[in-house]
Amino acid sequence: MTQSLNARTSELDRAHVFHSWSAQAALKPLVIAGGLGCRVWDHDGRHYLDFSSQLVNVNIGHQHPAVVQAITEQAALLTTIAPSTANLARGEAAKRITDRAPAGFNKVFFTNGGADANENAMRMARLHTGRDKVLSLYKSYHGNTGAAVVATGDWRRIPNEYARGHVHFFGPFLYRSEFWATSEAEECARALHHLERVIQGEGVASVAAILLESIPGTAGIMMPPAGYLPGVRALCDKYGIVLILDEVMCGFGRTGNWFAFQAYDVVPDLITFAKGVNSGYVPTGGVVISDAIAADFDETVFPGGLTYSGHPLAMASIVGALDAMEAEGIVENAARIGRDVLEPGLKALQAKHSIIGDVRGVGVFWAVELVTDLDTREPVSAAVMARVKAELLGRGLLPFLMENRIHVVPPCVVTDDEVAEALAIYDEVLSLDLLS
């Protein structure tokens, strides 16, 4: 009998593919063969509504024709070229990115992804200031390369701490406050005081940069309180520190803005990006560089580079994606879906199900925190989350789960009907007796 393609895919994967962040022996990855818009399917024709956007990157949806066409046309023209050359696709991509950045940002250094974007941003900050230390949050993720993984705050940092000059601090998150705060204003003020004391304690003259996700994503979609990011900016200005905002996950439409920080009255010195800029169709990332830092390297060599920096296929995909997002109002759709559909829908689920301790987010970037008790806020167990995942998949929804949270992160092109379908599935699963 002929082996099914699903079986063949699983067999080859198990025999030859080494997966990230995993113990390999027990893995049984979901087989995905194709996708379109907000849906993916396997070789047997089983469809899933993708409310993970894979790794929160497929902002424009799967197989958007404009992006596929842009890649195809570029592949027919020129598949690769060295980064030392001038290439039209690269210039067009950089211009589209800087056009969406704040005034005073006119240069882009392209990388292969978000981790090396953060690596190079930290390098630029250190060279610009002549200082060494980079401060970042304990609740953060910045990538899996040498310095980026040590700048990361979560458990993935601990077995990989080989880079030097990294210091961590606590940020604001009122639902699980580290500062015994009782209001957003109090949480903000105490978090900023804590950060300033860390800067002072580490030695002001030793701190090169503060690296923050504008909205921490993998750590829990923790919305910064009003005044926090401007307060960090003020501390950076006070002490001569470079502010790097990591927009790898939250940028390019995810929050209903081109950049998440645009909702917070703050302008950084360096902006890192990847994922959403081309929805991951071809690996890419980069650093948007303020004019003041870019000028450092007018006469001085920047000591960094990548073979595939500004790869033509990636650049074409950026041009195709950003043009389509602009023409089709995709960023505006993400804002509307968040405001008018997801927020009220998720809040209604919270009112109905006592297992939901908190709902937070913006645009198509939401977290639903599951707890065993609303008063103690004790997180549900890993076993409960494993059952939640299985029940969601069994009903045809591909979820993004992290710790005790469901991250509700569909593509920015998601429709009202698709959100209604997903909310009904969440409702059905959360109605089960999950805690017994």
MIKERO-547640 format. One record per residue (C-alpha): x, z, y; residue in three letters. Coordinates in steps of 0.001 Angstrom, whole numbers. Each point is the difference from the previous one (the first is absolute). Example, Ala and Ser with C-alpha at 12.3 -4.5 7.8 and 13.67 -1.06 7.14 Angstrom:
2
@east 12300 | up 7800 | north -4500 | residu ALA
@east 1370 | up -660 | north 3440 | residu SER
***
This chain:
436
@east 0 | up 0 | north 0 | residu MET
@east 1286 | up -847 | north 3499 | residu THR
@east 1194 | up 3026 | north 1945 | residu GLN
@east -2009 | up 636 | north 3175 | residu SER
@east 1790 | up -320 | north 3318 | residu LEU
@east -819 | up 3636 | north 793 | residu ASN
@east 1700 | up 1080 | north -3217 | residu ALA
@east 2959 | up -2314 | north 626 | residu ARG
@east 388 | up 1357 | north 3536 | residu THR
@east -32 | up 3601 | north -1238 | residu SER
@east 2434 | up -786 | north -2796 | residu GLU
@east 2518 | up -1654 | north 2335 | residu LEU
@east -373 | up 2755 | north 2566 | residu ASP
@east 604 | up 2751 | north -2518 | residu ARG
@east 2989 | up -1790 | north -1521 | residu ALA
@east 1811 | up -1102 | north 3137 | residu HIS
@east -1296 | up 1472 | north 3297 | residu VAL
@east 1363 | up 3284 | north 1363 | residu PHE
@east -2563 | up 1539 | north 2382 | residu HIS
@east 657 | up 2003 | north 3150 | residu SER
@east -768 | up 3715 | north 391 | residu TRP
@east -1002 | up 302 | north -3664 | residu SER
@east 941 | up 1380 | north -3391 | residu ALA
@east -44 | up -3217 | north -1967 | residu GLN
@east -1122 | up 928 | north -3511 | residu ALA
@east -3667 | up 768 | north 644 | residu ALA
@east -694 | up -2703 | north 2591 | residu LEU
@east -2933 | up -2347 | north -498 | residu LYS
@east -197 | up -1980 | north 3242 | residu PRO
@east -3222 | up -1720 | north 941 | residu LEU
@east 280 | up -3748 | north -576 | residu VAL
@east -775 | up -2099 | north 3073 | residu ILE
@east -35 | up -3791 | north -233 | residu ALA
@east -1623 | up -1169 | north 3235 | residu GLY
@east -1726 | up 1005 | north 3187 | residu GLY
@east -2027 | up -1205 | north 2939 | residu LEU
@east -1017 | up 1920 | north 3093 | residu GLY
@east -738 | up 3593 | north -1011 | residu CYS
@east -146 | up -636 | north -3745 | residu ARG
@east 2488 | up -369 | north -2826 | residu VAL
@east -471 | up -780 | north -3691 | residu TRP
@east 1797 | up -60 | north -3332 | residu ASP
@east 438 | up -2894 | north -2457 | residu HIS
@east -3156 | up 1008 | north -1858 | residu ASP
@east -2088 | up -356 | north 3152 | residu GLY
@east -552 | up 3691 | north 758 | residu ARG
@east -304 | up 349 | north 3781 | residu HIS
@east 913 | up 2928 | north 2227 | residu TYR
@east -879 | up 714 | north 3623 | residu LEU
@east 3424 | up 748 | north 1502 | residu ASP
@east -299 | up 3101 | north 2155 | residu PHE
@east 3723 | up 673 | north -294 | residu SER
@east 1189 | up -3172 | north 1720 | residu SER
@east 2650 | up 324 | north -2743 | residu GLN
@east 2482 | up 2271 | north 1808 | residu LEU
@east -2056 | up -8 | north 3194 | residu VAL
@east 1439 | up -3358 | north 1002 | residu ASN
@east -2485 | up -2802 | north -722 | residu VAL
@east -1527 | up 246 | north 3470 | residu ASN
@east -1130 | up -3631 | north 127 | residu ILE
@east -1355 | up 92 | north -3553 | residu GLY
@east 1210 | up -1784 | north -3094 | residu HIS
@east 815 | up -3719 | north 96 | residu GLN
@east -1007 | up -644 | north 3586 | residu HIS
@east 114 | up -3800 | north 266 | residu PRO
@east 1779 | up -69 | north 3363 | residu ALA
@east 2880 | up 2118 | north -1289 | residu VAL
@east 250 | up -1885 | north -3290 | residu VAL
@east 55 | up -3287 | north 1929 | residu GLN
@east 2698 | up 1242 | north 2380 | residu ALA
@east 2227 | up 1037 | north -2925 | residu ILE
@east -647 | up -3261 | north -1833 | residu THR
@east 829 | up -2155 | north 3015 | residu GLU
@east 3183 | up 1943 | north 700 | residu GLN
@east 1054 | up -241 | north -3660 | residu ALA
@east -299 | up -3781 | north 206 | residu ALA
@east 2114 | up -51 | north 3183 | residu LEU
@east 2727 | up 2617 | north -559 | residu LEU
@east -82 | up 2811 | north -2533 | residu THR
@east 2986 | up 2008 | north 1224 | residu THR
@east 2621 | up 87 | north 2722 | residu ILE
@east 2672 | up 2486 | north 1069 | residu ALA
@east -926 | up 2622 | north 2575 | residu PRO
@east 2858 | up -1170 | north 2245 | residu SER
@east -1889 | up -3231 | north 729 | residu THR
@east -2842 | up -570 | north 2451 | residu ALA
@east -3219 | up -878 | north -1799 | residu ASN
@east -3335 | up -902 | north 1590 | residu LEU
@east -2115 | up 2053 | north -2419 | residu ALA
@east 2148 | up 3065 | north 705 | residu ARG
@east -288 | up -388 | north 3747 | residu GLY
@east -3748 | up -569 | north -167 | residu GLU
@east -451 | up 3088 | north -2168 | residu ALA
@east 2097 | up 2175 | north 2316 | residu ALA
@east -1914 | up -1196 | north 3061 | residu LYS
@east -3352 | up 782 | north -1594 | residu ARG
@east 1177 | up 3523 | north -790 | residu ILE
@east 1462 | up 718 | north 3448 | residu THR
@east -3108 | up -1438 | north 1655 | residu ASP
@east -1953 | up 2833 | north -1636 | residu ARG
@east 2549 | up 2708 | north 801 | residu ALA
@east 147 | up 1949 | north 3277 | residu PRO
@east 1736 | up -1476 | north 3036 | residu ALA
@east 3770 | up 347 | north -241 | residu GLY
@east 248 | up -977 | north -3668 | residu PHE
@east 1410 | up -3533 | north -322 | residu ASN
@east 2172 | up -19 | north -3114 | residu LYS
@east -689 | up 356 | north -3745 | residu VAL
@east 2545 | up 697 | north -2725 | residu PHE
@east -1487 | up -1219 | north -3267 | residu PHE
@east 492 | up 1817 | north -3306 | residu THR
@east -1293 | up -381 | north -3553 | residu ASN
@east -2477 | up 2882 | north 157 | residu GLY
@east -914 | up 3302 | north 1584 | residu GLY
@east 2780 | up 2137 | north -1447 | residu ALA
@east 2813 | up -2139 | north 1380 | residu ASP
@east -1896 | up -290 | north 3276 | residu ALA
@east 241 | up 3780 | north 302 | residu ASN
@east 3652 | up -62 | north -1127 | residu GLU
@east 915 | up -2390 | north 2783 | residu ASN
@east -2087 | up 1800 | north 2616 | residu ALA
@east 1828 | up 3237 | north -779 | residu MET
@east 3312 | up -1879 | north 210 | residu ARG
@east -930 | up -1416 | north 3407 | residu MET
@east -1017 | up 3444 | north 1267 | residu ALA
@east 3266 | up 1546 | north -1133 | residu ARG
@east 2049 | up -2755 | north 1605 | residu LEU
@east -2047 | up 159 | north 3213 | residu HIS
@east 347 | up 3769 | north 425 | residu THR
@east 3353 | up 633 | north -1646 | residu GLY
@east -1717 | up 2819 | north -1878 | residu ARG
@east -590 | up 575 | north -3692 | residu ASP
@east -3124 | up 1923 | north -978 | residu LYS
@east -3421 | up -1491 | north -669 | residu VAL
@east -3035 | up 2294 | north 42 | residu LEU
@east -3067 | up -888 | north -2067 | residu SER
@east -3047 | up 1681 | north -1489 | residu LEU
@east -213 | up 1812 | north -3312 | residu TYR
@east -3297 | up -1806 | north -550 | residu LYS
@east 1248 | up -3567 | north 269 | residu SER
@east 1203 | up -3057 | north -1866 | residu TYR
@east 2484 | up -2468 | north 1470 | residu HIS
@east 1264 | up -1986 | north -3000 | residu GLY
@east 2306 | up 122 | north -3000 | residu ASN
@east 3395 | up -1079 | north 1362 | residu THR
@east 2907 | up 2332 | north 695 | residu GLY
@east -901 | up 1531 | north 3361 | residu ALA
@east -3703 | up -876 | north -27 | residu ALA
@east -702 | up 2032 | north -3130 | residu VAL
@east 1845 | up 2996 | north 1464 | residu VAL
@east -1971 | up -362 | north 3223 | residu ALA
@east -3074 | up 121 | north -2241 | residu THR
@east -1507 | up 3453 | north -276 | residu GLY
@east -1846 | up -49 | north -3320 | residu ASP
@east 1282 | up 687 | north -3528 | residu TRP
@east 1716 | up -3393 | north -263 | residu ARG
@east 2691 | up 1187 | north 2399 | residu ARG
@east 1208 | up 2857 | north -2157 | residu ILE
@east 1665 | up -1897 | north -2907 | residu PRO
@east 1495 | up -2502 | north 2472 | residu ASN
@east 1645 | up 2123 | north 2687 | residu GLU
@east 3290 | up -1851 | north 385 | residu TYR
@east -203 | up -1002 | north 3674 | residu ALA
@east 1130 | up 2360 | north 2748 | residu ARG
@east -1345 | up 958 | north 3397 | residu GLY
@east -3675 | up 535 | north -835 | residu HIS
@east -2169 | up 2934 | north 1086 | residu VAL
@east -3706 | up 537 | north -705 | residu HIS
@east -2742 | up 1789 | north 1897 | residu PHE
@east -3728 | up 666 | north -309 | residu PHE
@east -2539 | up -2089 | north 1852 | residu GLY
@east -3583 | up 682 | north 1051 | residu PRO
@east -2751 | up -37 | north -2626 | residu PHE
@east -2765 | up 2422 | north 849 | residu LEU
@east -1776 | up -160 | north -3369 | residu TYR
@east 3105 | up 1494 | north -1644 | residu ARG
@east 1732 | up 1427 | north 3049 | residu SER
@east 3551 | up 1316 | north -234 | residu GLU
@east -534 | up 1704 | north 3366 | residu PHE
@east -3059 | up 2227 | north -569 | residu TRP
@east -1850 | up -2087 | north 2575 | residu ALA
@east -3766 | up 92 | north 469 | residu THR
@east -428 | up -3098 | north 2183 | residu SER
@east 1550 | up -3447 | north 401 | residu GLU
@east 1410 | up 990 | north 3399 | residu ALA
@east 1612 | up 3123 | north -1438 | residu GLU
@east 1384 | up -1954 | north -2973 | residu GLU
@east 1497 | up -2580 | north 2337 | residu CYS
@east 1609 | up 2528 | north 2326 | residu ALA
@east 1484 | up 2042 | north -2840 | residu ARG
@east 1295 | up -3075 | north -1830 | residu ALA
@east 1739 | up -1231 | north 3148 | residu LEU
@east 1498 | up 3462 | north 603 | residu HIS
@east 1272 | up 22 | north -3592 | residu HIS
@east 1563 | up -3438 | north 434 | residu LEU
@east 1735 | up 973 | north 3222 | residu GLU
@east 1446 | up 3103 | north -1628 | residu ARG
@east 1300 | up -2144 | north -2895 | residu VAL
@east 1662 | up -2353 | north 2494 | residu ILE
@east 1571 | up 2953 | north 1796 | residu GLN
@east 998 | up 1679 | north -3242 | residu GLY
@east 1691 | up -3120 | north -1345 | residu GLU
@east 1866 | up -502 | north 3275 | residu GLY
@east -1436 | up -2340 | north 2585 | residu VAL
@east 3172 | up -2073 | north 207 | residu ALA
@east -104 | up -720 | north -3741 | residu SER
@east -3515 | up -1484 | north -269 | residu VAL
@east -110 | up -3803 | north 122 | residu ALA
@east -3608 | up -729 | north -908 | residu ALA
@east -3397 | up 1294 | north -954 | residu ILE
@east -1564 | up -2225 | north -2646 | residu LEU
@east -3776 | up 282 | north -426 | residu LEU
@east -2725 | up -1997 | north -1645 | residu GLU
@east -2479 | up -518 | north 2837 | residu SER
@east -2625 | up 1169 | north -2503 | residu ILE
@east 1563 | up 1461 | north -3157 | residu PRO
@east -1450 | up -2139 | north -2783 | residu GLY
@east 1113 | up 807 | north -3535 | residu THR
@east 213 | up 3666 | north 1018 | residu ALA
@east -3721 | up 88 | north 714 | residu GLY
@east -1119 | up -2164 | north 2944 | residu ILE
@east 493 | up 2995 | north 2273 | residu MET
@east -1367 | up -932 | north 3412 | residu MET
@east 2219 | up 1287 | north 2820 | residu PRO
@east -1901 | up 2204 | north 2447 | residu PRO
@east -406 | up -1161 | north 3573 | residu ALA
@east 3189 | up 616 | north 1914 | residu GLY
@east 2353 | up 287 | north -2961 | residu TYR
@east 1704 | up -3388 | north 85 | residu LEU
@east 297 | up 48 | north 3818 | residu PRO
@east 1417 | up 3513 | north -380 | residu GLY
@east 2633 | up -1242 | north -2438 | residu VAL
@east 804 | up -2814 | north 2432 | residu ARG
@east 482 | up 2576 | north 2762 | residu ALA
@east 2385 | up 2030 | north -2181 | residu LEU
@east 1989 | up -3141 | north -793 | residu CYS
@east 258 | up -803 | north 3700 | residu ASP
@east 991 | up 3583 | north 806 | residu LYS
@east 2833 | up 63 | north -2534 | residu TYR
@east 1150 | up -3644 | north -37 | residu GLY
@east -1343 | up -679 | north -3506 | residu ILE
@east -1160 | up -3377 | north -1327 | residu VAL
@east -3620 | up -74 | north -1188 | residu LEU
@east -563 | up -2209 | north -3049 | residu ILE
@east -3599 | up -587 | north -1024 | residu LEU
@east -464 | up -1200 | north -3576 | residu ASP
@east -2930 | up -2436 | north -83 | residu GLU
@east 768 | up -1333 | north -3484 | residu VAL
@east -3324 | up 1137 | north -1475 | residu MET
@east -2163 | up 562 | north 3056 | residu CYS
@east 946 | up -3082 | north 2023 | residu GLY
@east -1525 | up -3448 | north 438 | residu PHE
@east -3694 | up 703 | north -129 | residu GLY
@east -273 | up 2878 | north -2433 | residu ARG
@east -1227 | up 2443 | north 2686 | residu THR
@east -1990 | up -2541 | north 2018 | residu GLY
@east 2949 | up -604 | north 2360 | residu ASN
@east 3014 | up -2249 | north -355 | residu TRP
@east 2121 | up 3160 | north 7 | residu PHE
@east -1395 | up 3439 | north -784 | residu ALA
@east 1920 | up 1670 | north 2828 | residu PHE
@east -1898 | up -2099 | north 2545 | residu GLN
@east -2905 | up 2453 | north -301 | residu ALA
@east 2181 | up 2972 | north 996 | residu TYR
@east 1446 | up -791 | north 3456 | residu ASP
@east 3577 | up -123 | north -1236 | residu VAL
@east 2780 | up -2586 | north -21 | residu VAL
@east 2924 | up 475 | north -2413 | residu PRO
@east 3547 | up -1358 | north 286 | residu ASP
@east -38 | up -1723 | north -3388 | residu LEU
@east -2917 | up -1158 | north -2164 | residu ILE
@east 396 | up -629 | north -3717 | residu THR
@east -2415 | up -2215 | north -1923 | residu PHE
@east -561 | up -1796 | north -3311 | residu ALA
@east -3068 | up -103 | north -2312 | residu LYS
@east -2834 | up -987 | north 2349 | residu GLY
@east 1902 | up -2550 | north 2089 | residu VAL
@east -535 | up -2610 | north -2738 | residu ASN
@east -1981 | up 2082 | north -2519 | residu SER
@east 2973 | up 24 | north -2365 | residu GLY
@east -400 | up -3655 | north -1003 | residu TYR
@east 3803 | up -344 | north 269 | residu VAL
@east 2311 | up 3036 | north 322 | residu PRO
@east 891 | up 667 | north 3638 | residu THR
@east 310 | up 2706 | north 2613 | residu GLY
@east 1847 | up 697 | north 3193 | residu GLY
@east 798 | up 1992 | north 3098 | residu VAL
@east -1542 | up -807 | north 3382 | residu VAL
@east 2716 | up 1010 | north 2451 | residu ILE
@east -454 | up 1232 | north 3545 | residu SER
@east 1977 | up -1893 | north 2600 | residu ASP
@east 2162 | up 3025 | north 810 | residu ALA
@east 1227 | up 314 | north -3596 | residu ILE
@east 264 | up -3755 | north -570 | residu ALA
@east 2285 | up -211 | north 3045 | residu ALA
@east 2547 | up 2258 | north -1748 | residu ASP
@east 839 | up -2909 | north -2247 | residu PHE
@east 293 | up -2728 | north 2615 | residu ASP
@east 3796 | up 358 | north -26 | residu GLU
@east 458 | up 2362 | north -2959 | residu THR
@east -441 | up -1166 | north -3591 | residu VAL
@east -2974 | up 1513 | north -1818 | residu PHE
@east 1518 | up 1185 | north -3312 | residu PRO
@east -2844 | up -977 | north -2285 | residu GLY
@east -1595 | up -2980 | north -1698 | residu GLY
@east -1902 | up -1264 | north -3032 | residu LEU
@east 289 | up -3249 | north -1922 | residu THR
@east -3751 | up -582 | north 173 | residu TYR
@east -570 | up 1234 | north 3552 | residu SER
@east -2617 | up -2271 | north 1535 | residu GLY
@east -540 | up -1962 | north -3220 | residu HIS
@east -1956 | up -3176 | north 847 | residu PRO
@east -2756 | up 566 | north -2558 | residu LEU
@east -544 | up 3530 | north 1269 | residu ALA
@east 60 | up -1166 | north 3609 | residu MET
@east -2557 | up -2727 | north -686 | residu ALA
@east -2233 | up 2558 | north -1675 | residu SER
@east 194 | up 2228 | north 3095 | residu ILE
@east -975 | up -2886 | north 2273 | residu VAL
@east -2871 | up -969 | north -2299 | residu GLY
@east -1237 | up 3571 | north -364 | residu ALA
@east 151 | up 1032 | north 3661 | residu LEU
@east -1569 | up -3236 | north 1214 | residu ASP
@east -2855 | up 361 | north -2487 | residu ALA
@east -504 | up 3669 | north 837 | residu MET
@east -246 | up -887 | north 3688 | residu GLU
@east -2288 | up -3001 | north -478 | residu ALA
@east -2351 | up 1739 | north -2427 | residu GLU
@east -244 | up 3357 | north 1808 | residu GLY
@east 1356 | up 1839 | north -3030 | residu ILE
@east 1457 | up 2922 | north 1975 | residu VAL
@east -3312 | up 406 | north 1803 | residu GLU
@east -1789 | up -83 | north -3346 | residu ASN
@east 2165 | up 2867 | north -1259 | residu ALA
@east -869 | up 2048 | north 3088 | residu ALA
@east -3728 | up -704 | north -356 | residu ARG
@east -73 | up 700 | north -3738 | residu ILE
@east 1706 | up 3337 | north 564 | residu GLY
@east -2192 | up 1042 | north 2884 | residu ARG
@east -3394 | up -1272 | north -1151 | residu ASP
@east 158 | up -107 | north -3793 | residu VAL
@east 2801 | up 1980 | north -1648 | residu LEU
@east -48 | up 3100 | north 2201 | residu GLU
@east -3759 | up 619 | north -233 | residu PRO
@east -21 | up -949 | north -3681 | residu GLY
@east 2845 | up 2331 | north -935 | residu LEU
@east -1376 | up 2831 | north 2129 | residu LYS
@east -3317 | up -387 | north -1831 | residu ALA
@east 1827 | up 333 | north -3318 | residu LEU
@east 1730 | up 3121 | north 1305 | residu GLN
@east -3347 | up 1544 | north 947 | residu ALA
@east -1340 | up -765 | north -3472 | residu LYS
@east 2937 | up 984 | north -2231 | residu HIS
@east 1589 | up 3457 | north 211 | residu SER
@east 3132 | up -1315 | north -1695 | residu ILE
@east 903 | up -1804 | north 3250 | residu ILE
@east 1915 | up 2355 | north 2245 | residu GLY
@east 974 | up -2398 | north 2763 | residu ASP
@east -510 | up -3596 | north 1136 | residu VAL
@east 2331 | up -1488 | north 2605 | residu ARG
@east 1204 | up -3351 | north 1174 | residu GLY
@east -555 | up -3019 | north 2197 | residu VAL
@east -558 | up -3718 | north -513 | residu GLY
@east 510 | up -754 | north -3690 | residu VAL
@east 2380 | up 2952 | north -448 | residu PHE
@east -1842 | up 3067 | north -1376 | residu TRP
@east 683 | up 2996 | north -2227 | residu ALA
@east -2571 | up 1972 | north -1998 | residu VAL
@east 1466 | up 3340 | north -1035 | residu GLU
@east -1384 | up 1540 | north -3184 | residu LEU
@east -4 | up 3786 | north -436 | residu VAL
@east -1260 | up 2538 | north -2483 | residu THR
@east -1352 | up 2279 | north 2747 | residu ASP
@east -965 | up -809 | north 3579 | residu LEU
@east 1140 | up 3391 | north 1280 | residu ASP
@east 3380 | up 311 | north -1726 | residu THR
@east 616 | up -3784 | north 169 | residu ARG
@east 1797 | up 160 | north -3325 | residu GLU
@east 847 | up -3566 | north -1041 | residu PRO
@east -1523 | up -1348 | north -3188 | residu VAL
@east 2350 | up -378 | north -2953 | residu SER
@east 1895 | up -3075 | north -1147 | residu ALA
@east -2335 | up -145 | north -3007 | residu ALA
@east -3024 | up -254 | north 2292 | residu VAL
@east 1660 | up -2783 | north 1976 | residu MET
@east 844 | up -1850 | north -3204 | residu ALA
@east -3660 | up 116 | north -978 | residu ARG
@east -1069 | up -1147 | north 3464 | residu VAL
@east 2337 | up -2979 | north -298 | residu LYS
@east -1278 | up -921 | north -3451 | residu ALA
@east -3640 | up 287 | north 1085 | residu GLU
@east 575 | up -2143 | north 3084 | residu LEU
@east 1833 | up -2678 | north -1968 | residu LEU
@east -2698 | up 66 | north -2633 | residu GLY
@east -2537 | up -865 | north 2694 | residu ARG
@east 2079 | up -2877 | north 1332 | residu GLY
@east 1706 | up 1637 | north 2981 | residu LEU
@east 3789 | up -26 | north 337 | residu LEU
@east 875 | up 3233 | north 1837 | residu PRO
@east 3026 | up 1424 | north 1788 | residu PHE
@east 417 | up 3635 | north -1048 | residu LEU
@east 2676 | up 2395 | north 1211 | residu MET
@east 227 | up 3668 | north -1002 | residu GLU
@east -3543 | up 1373 | north 495 | residu ASN
@east -1162 | up -2852 | north 2241 | residu ARG
@east -1828 | up -3286 | north -217 | residu ILE
@east 1451 | up -2301 | north 2635 | residu HIS
@east -2719 | up -2427 | north 1053 | residu VAL
@east 2132 | up -2926 | north 1137 | residu VAL
@east -1671 | up -3386 | north -550 | residu PRO
@east 1300 | up -3208 | north 1577 | residu PRO
@east -779 | up -450 | north 3687 | residu CYS
@east -2281 | up -2921 | north -948 | residu VAL
@east -2353 | up 2244 | north -1986 | residu VAL
@east -3703 | up -594 | north 594 | residu THR
@east -2853 | up 2439 | north 540 | residu ASP
@east -1405 | up -913 | north -3421 | residu ASP
@east 3323 | up 647 | north -1722 | residu GLU
@east 285 | up 3400 | north 1685 | residu VAL
@east -3551 | up 813 | north -1100 | residu ALA
@east 925 | up -972 | north -3567 | residu GLU
@east 3081 | up 2233 | north 79 | residu ALA
@east -1855 | up 2946 | north 1551 | residu LEU
@east -2601 | up -225 | north -2768 | residu ALA
@east 2752 | up 131 | north -2625 | residu ILE
@east 1711 | up 2969 | north 1688 | residu TYR
@east -3365 | up 1736 | north 182 | residu ASP
@east -699 | up -565 | north -3686 | residu GLU
@east 3421 | up 1303 | north -1076 | residu VAL
@east -81 | up 3026 | north 2298 | residu LEU
@east -3445 | up 860 | north -1381 | residu SER
@east 1564 | up 624 | north -3428 | residu LEU
@east 857 | up 3522 | north -1086 | residu ASP
@east 3692 | up -456 | north 766 | residu LEU
@east 1002 | up 3665 | north 238 | residu LEU
@east -1350 | up 1346 | north -3291 | residu SER
***
